[in-house]
Amino acid sequence: MKVIIMGCGRVGTQLARIMSEENHEIIVIDSNIDALNRLDSGFKGQKIKGVGFDKDILLKAGIQMADAFAATSPSDNANIVAARIARNIFGVPRVVARIFDPKRAEIYRRLGLLTISPTIWGAERIRELILHSELDPRLSFGSGDVSIFSIEVPMHLINRQVRDLSVPGEVNVIAITRKSRAFLPASGTEFQKGDIIHLVASAEAMERTKTLLGMSEGGL
């Protein structure tokens, strides 16, 4: 993929390094040359000094051919403007903007702009760790609305079937790791001792998930 990243702060730098190591074509834009210098000589992508919502700078970055655009600067306003230009003027297929203000993030999400709000995500993550310390999410979507968890199969589920740990629209087993090999289970697959269960659950179903796993107070 060809990905343009606006903003070379901690998030932009880390994103650029990760995606560059995955052999994506990365172009990073920042008005601060010192920020761009955070990307050391091992960075394989291109660095452009300039304002990330300047059309000439975007054209220089080759935005007409970009597959994705990420606005990660510390300014909500700059990120929103740049993201809307990338999507509405240049038609970039995948545009994501980091927005700190939760209310603005939600407004622009409703308008169809993909947004990441560190404020919302961080608060939800802390809430999960406080309320559901037994289940540590591997990955969360939205603002913690849906999460993926991995846990060793509890004793009471050994020889039970995947369907016994599934609630449509709330909890689903998406994979099982058995003897270091992962596979996609059928509803009739039986859990075996030592299995690592990978499941996805909605935030509203956390208590039900804990009950199914035997983690609720008093067990099942």
N, C-alpha and C positions, 0 to 999 in steps of 0.2 A: 504493500500500500504506500501511496504517497501521502504523507501527513504533515500539515503545517501547524506548528505550535506557536502561539503568541504568548510571550511571557517566559522569561528564563529565570524565574525564582526557584524555590525548592521543588515545587510540584512540577513545573515545566521542565526543569533540568532532569529530574528523576524520570519523568515520562519520556523525554527525549533519549536518555541513555537506555532505558528498557527497550523501547521500540527500535532503536538503532541496533542494539544487540540482537534483536529478532530479525534483522536484515530488512527492515522497512526503510523507505526513503524519507528521511526526516529533514525538515527545514524549520529552523527556530528563528523567530523574530523578536527583537527587544531593542528599545531605544537606548539602553545602557550597555556600553561595550564591556564594562566590568562584569555585568551579569552574564553576558555571552561567554566571557572567558572562564566561567565556571565549568563549561564543557571543555574538558581537556583534549589533548591531542588524540586520545583514543576514540573520540566521537567521530563517527563516519559521515555524519550529515552535513548540512549547509547552515551557516549562521549569517543572518542579515540584520544589520543595524538599521532600525527605523521604527516608525509607529505602526502597530499591527492592524490598525483600521484604515491606513492610508492606501487607497486603491493602487497607486503606483508601486508601493512596496509589495502589496499582495500580488500584483502582476509580475513583479520581479521574482517573487517566490514561486511563480508558476501555479497560481491558484486555479487557473482554468482547468488544470489537469489533476488537481488534488482529489484524493478519495475521502479525506477527512480533515477537519480543522478543529483545533482545541484552543479555547481562549482561557489562559491560566494566569493572567496578570493579577496583581493585587487590587485592581480597580474594577468594581462591579460595572460601572458605566462603560468603561473601555471594553470589557468582556462582552457586554450585551451588544454594543455597537458593532464590534468586530464580528461577532457570531451572526448577527442579522445580515451584515454585508456579505459574509461568506455564503450564507444560505440563500438569501433572497436575491442578491445581485449576481453572484457567481455560480449559484446552484450546486455548491459542494454537497455531496450526498449525505455525509455524516458530520454534524456540527455539535460540539459540546462546549458549554460555557460554565466556568466556575463562578458562582454567585454567593457571596457571604450572607446577604440579607435574605432570611428565610421567606419573607412575604414576597419579595421580588422574584425569588427563585420559583415559587409556586405560580405566580402570575405568568411568567414566561414559559413555564412548563405547560400551562394550560393553552398557551398560544402555539404550542408545538415545538418549542425550542428545548433541546435536551440540556438540562442543567444539573450541576452537582453543587450542593450546598454543604460545605464543611461544617457549618453551624448545626444544621439539622442532623447530618450524618453522625457527627461527634456526639451530640446529645443522645441520639437513639442508641448508639453503640455503648455509651456509658450506662444507659438505662438497662440494656440487655445484660451487661456484665454484673450489674447490681441485682437485678431481679431473677436472672437465669444463669447464675454462675456455673451451674452444672453443665450447661450447654454453651460452648464457646463457638460462635458463628465463624465459619470459614470464609463466608462471602455473604454480603448483603446487597439487596437491590432496592431501588427507590430510596426512601429515607428510612430504611430498616423495615419496610413493609413486608418483605419476604427475605428469608435467610436460608443458607445451606449449612447443615451441621454434619459432623462426623463423630460417631461414637461406637465403641465396642458393644457388640450385641449383649444385652442384659441376660442373665440366666433364665428369666421367665419366658424369654422369646426364643430360646434355642428349640429347634424342631417345630416352631410355629411358622406360619407363612407370611409372606410380604403383605398380603391383603389385611392381615391382622394389625399392621402398623400404618395403614393407609386410610385417610379420610378425604374423599373427593373435595377439592377446593380448599383444603386446610393443611393436610400433611400427606406427603408422598415420598416413598423410597425411590431414589433415582439411580442408585448404584450400590454394589456391595464389593468390598475388597476381601478376597479370601486367599490366604497363602500367597500374599504379595501380588495377586492378579485381580484386577477389577473387571466387573461385568455388569451388564444391565439385566436386572432380574425380571421375571414374569410375576404376576400376582400370586401364582402358586409356588414360587420358589421358597424353600424352607431355609431358615436361618441356621447356621452351624456355629458351634463353639469357636471363638476366635475371630468371627466375622467382624469387619468394620462396616457399619451401616452408614451410608451417606443419604441424608434425607433433606427435603426442602419443606419449610413450614411458614405459614403466614404469622405475622406478629400477633394477630388476634387469637391464634390457635396455640400459643406457647404453653399455656397451662394444660391444655388437652394433650399436647405432645409429651410433656413431662409425665402426665398420667399414663399414657401408653407405654412410655419407657420405664415406668416404675419409679420415677424420680419424685413424684408428689409426696407430700407429707403423709405418712401412713401407707405408702406404696400404692399398689393397684386397688 
